[in-house]
Amino acid sequence: MWIETAGGILLLVGCCHAGIINTLAHVTALTGSPKVKAVIGGLHLLHAGKPRMQQTLQSLPQLVDLSSDPALVLCHCTGESAIDELRRSFGGAVAPAGSGAVVRPVQRPGGGVFLSPAGSE
């Protein structure tokens, strides 16, 4: 599922069995948006081998605006080691989230959007 906001596309995924890169490519093709502003959910990388993880790391910057803080709000099936690897590569663009997490898109003054934990905006 995606949400179109004034600041860009927010992609919500459950446990992304189709693969996050496949899903992002499909959404950008359908929406005409060159990049998704943010991804929230599980990326199903828990058991990803090195080749798949490397492909994911190389492809994400082409499909997600990693200048957002955070751009990737990741849940359980992403896997702790995958979240750690994504954080090493993309720093503050990556934030882990758990069951019950509340995240709100908040409009930035310049027209962008960022994700804010509930109550902190």
N, C-alpha and C positions, 0 to 999 in steps of 0.2 A: 504494500500500500504506500502511496506517496501523497504528500500534502503540498499543494502549491501555495507559497507565501510570497509576499512582496519582495522578500529577501532571497528567495530561491526555493528549490525543491527539497523537502525533508522526506527521506525514505525510511519507512518503518518496516522492519523485517522480523519474522519470528525466529525460526532456526533455518537459516538460508540454505536449504538443501540444494537448490539450483546453482549455488555458488554466487558469492557476492559480486564477482566481476561480471558474470552472465546477467545477473539481475540489474546491476547498474547500467550495463550496456543497453539492456532492453528498455529501462526507464528513460534513459537519455534519448534513445531513438523515438520512443513514443511521445515524449514531451517536447523534443526539439531543444532542450536545455543542454549546453555543452558539458556541464558538470552538475552534480547534485550538491546542494549546500551542506547537508549532513545526513548521516546514517545512524539510526537508533535501533538496536536489537542484537540478536545473536548471529554471528557470521559462519557458524558451523566449521570452525577451523580447529576444533579440539584435537582431532587426530590427523591434521594435515601434515604431510611429509614436507621435506625441505623444498622439492621442486614446486609444489603447490603454494607454499608460503612465499617463496621468492617471486613467483608469478603474481601473487596477490600484492606484494609490496611494490613491485614494479608498475602494476596497472592502476592501483588506487589513485595516485596523483593525477592521472589522466581523466578520472571519472568523478572525483570528489574534490571540492574546494577545501583543501587542507589548511587554508588560512583561517578558517573558522575555529573558534576556541570554545568548546570542542566541536570537531567535525564528525568524530566517530564515538558514539556512546554505546559501549559494547557490553553484552550480557553473557551469561554462563556458557553457552555452547561455543562461544568464540574460543574459550580455553585460556587458562592463565598464561601458558607459555606463549601463545599467539598474541595475547594482549601485551605481554612484556615486549615481544619483538616489534609489534606495531608502535608501542611507545618509544622504543629505542629509535625507530625510523622517523616517527612523525611527532614526537614530543607531546606538547600540550594539546594537539589536535585530537588526542585519544583520551577517553575517560571511561573507566569501568563503571558499570551500573548493575544493580542487583534487583531482585524481586521487590516490588513496592516502591522503587525509585520513581520520583515525579520530576519530569523535566518539561519546561515550558519554552516555546520559542518566544524570544523577546526582540522587538524591533530596535535596531540601532539607529542613532540619529542620522547617519549617512545613507540609510536605506538598506543596510545589511540586516542579518538576523543572527542571533547567537542563542545557544541553549543554556538555560539557567535552571539550577536546582530550584524547586518550588520554594517560595518564601525569600529567596535571595535577590530578586530583582528589585 
